[in-house]
Amino acid sequence: MSEPQTQYAYFQGRIVPISEATVPITTQSLHYGTGVFGGMRAYWNAEHEEAYIFRPYEHFERLLQSAALLRMKLDYTPASLLDILTALIQKEGFRTNCYIRPLAYIAEQTLAVRLHDLQPDLAIFVNPLGDAHFVSVDEGAHVCISAWRRVDDNAIPARGKVVGAYVNSMMIKSDAVLAGYDDALVLNNDGHVAEFSTANMMMVRKGVVITPPITDNILEGVVRRSLIHLLRHELGVEVVERPIDRTEVYLAEEMFMCGTGAQISPVTRIEHRDVGDGEIGPITRRLRDLYMDVVHGRSDKYQHWVAPVYSAETMMK
Ligand SMILES: Cc1ncc(COP(=O)(O)O)c(C=O)c1O
């Protein structure tokens, strides 16, 4: 059987063949990075014969908030966006894990250097992933500490997913990978740990999970927020959100990346030092198992965190 391919996109208010979802070279956002995007996943549950979208309301809410930071007025709500996304996946008919990319951008044909009084548009497409883990690492990532600093809130808001700000992530990622690492930890301008190139950071010291606060130039991650809840309420693990000094990471017992792409990717080595004993730690393992159950719709208690695709009715045609 051939691999499923993306065939459709939501574009300019309709679901169209993906080949028709194109923009002219004169589109403003192409020149200045004036867009915001989301990164979401749908997980295929073969037993239920169902695809579950993980926390769609939270992802779409952040998308609309990111758009608001860029003065984009979008005529959508999280519920209307979920309706569109559900219809899109139903039309594609994917029966596999998927990566979902909503993108809002300034669609006007202008070279004007401003955010106000310009018309945005919103597009969505879905890539089937099969068993591919995308950017997640199962067996322990080896990371460095990037020489780049995380983009600062007073330059480009790090808390939103702003297209142009991903130049920062790519500088970090490419330099790390080309130097032989899987990824990099990034410090903010205060010298505190912010996050990884495209994932939030959590580490364990003396059995307590510590993660940088949302005021330390991190993306306000949906997975980060979900894991804080699961750690506290399901695993009984204390979680502290506070600034993390650079040398604290050398003393961590466990560390992992977390995010839609990374899922929960354990970090077992930082440059020439092991994290803890260099093995994947017990809190990371327990949390990863629980997270995988939740995202696949296998947890009754967290069924409200996932939205089923094929058993849903949509208004969107
Ligand atoms: C820079 C950055 N930080 C953190 C995350 C994690 O965010 P989320 O959990 O919402 O996927 C991402 C995206 O996955 C990201 O691009």
The ligand as a Gaussian input file, in Angstrom:
#p B3LYP/6-31G(d) Opt

LIG

0 1
 C       10.315000      27.060000      20.570000
 C        9.340000      26.045000      21.051000
 N        9.229000      25.824000      22.370000
 C        8.352000      24.924000      22.869000
 C        7.522000      24.193000      22.037000
 C        6.523000      23.234000      22.645000
 O        5.237000      23.800000      22.560000
 P        3.930000      22.881000      22.517000
 O        3.961000      22.052000      23.753000
 O        2.793000      23.839000      22.547000
 O        3.990000      22.068000      21.295000
 C        7.594000      24.378000      20.646000
 C        6.739000      23.639000      19.690000
 O        6.463000      22.489000      19.749000
 C        8.524000      25.325000      20.147000
 O        8.616000      25.553000      18.824000

